[in-house]
Amino acid sequence: MINRLLIRLKVVQISYAYYQNGEMDLLDSEKELFKSLSNTYYLYNLMFLLMLDIKRVAEEGVEATRVRHSQLGLEGEVSTQFVDNKFLAQLETNFHLKEFAKQLRKKEEASIELRNFQWKDRDDLIHQLYASIIKSDIYNDYIKAGDFSYEADRNLWHKIYRSLLTNNEAIDEELESLSLYWNDDKAIVDSFVLKSIRQFEEANGEMQQLMPEYRNEEDKQYAANLFRNSIKNAETYRKLIEENNTNWEMSRMALMDIVILQTALTEIVTCTDIPVSVSINEYVEIAKTYSTPRSGGYVNALLDTISKQLKEENKLIGKRF
């Protein structure tokens, strides 16, 4: 699940914190990098567990309605279509989520707040989310259709997640209280959760695979190398930036711009498997989102100029452009 897009962002964030904190110990900063990446993977799992807690509240609501009907002598069955959702039933038995929930409290890299976190301790939020679901057109269309197939049940939760659980202010506030980085991570995590929901198949039962933390060992090594080389070779890359910067002195540049450029140059120089154009585009997007309004164009121009210079100096041998 942790891809290179996320790794780039985390390296920039942790590098920025490294300089803001007076160039703290490099090993400690690297540990913080991997802790932050792991916490993002925890968030991926927690968003699946959130769906199960919404189901729990729905089940409590069905039972309360049954009791009320019995007390009032009302006839007719209480609908259980939503709580009998086949996708949620499969998710509830998922071996991956069960193992995650069991192991979370033991993980040393997780903060104390995260190790102790359970959605059921935020019942007001869960009830609020459930109320928004049953008031939605998505829910009403699902009930009216009367389609009890697995596909209909899975599609319902894909729609609920996409429309009601992404860009949700109440969820975002809760997550921010657990990790300052999670507001930045949530959009990336949401895309992977939605992709995972689409990949669920009824035949897989409890053995349905969720995404692994890292796609492969190479991506984990990429993260370590990108961070280490960026910090260790900072003087070299900053000299390149200063030599090619015709607008203002380094002392007047925003620290975030410097860190983004420094990290991008590290990738351009050291990661021979990534085309230069891909690296430039990725860091320009980071600059647009996390630095000043003008930073995107500025970073793009500087990286383009410096990469051409490095190519002419035969320092990018084997690199694709």
Secondary structure by P-SEA (a helix, b strand, c coil): cccaaaaaaaaaaaaaaaaaaccccaaaaaaaaaaaaaaaaaaaaaaaaaaaaaaaaaaaaaaaaaaaaaaacccccccccccccaaaaaaaacaaaaaaaaaccccccccccccccccccaaaaaaaaaaaaaacaaaaaaaaaccccaaaaaaaaaaaaaccccccaaaaaaaaaaccccccaaaaaaaaaaaaaaacccccccccccccccccaaaaaaaaaaaaaaaaaaaaaaaaaaaaccccccccccaaaaaaaaaaaaaacccccccaaaaaaaaaaaaacccccaaaaaaaaaaaaaaaaaaaacccccccc
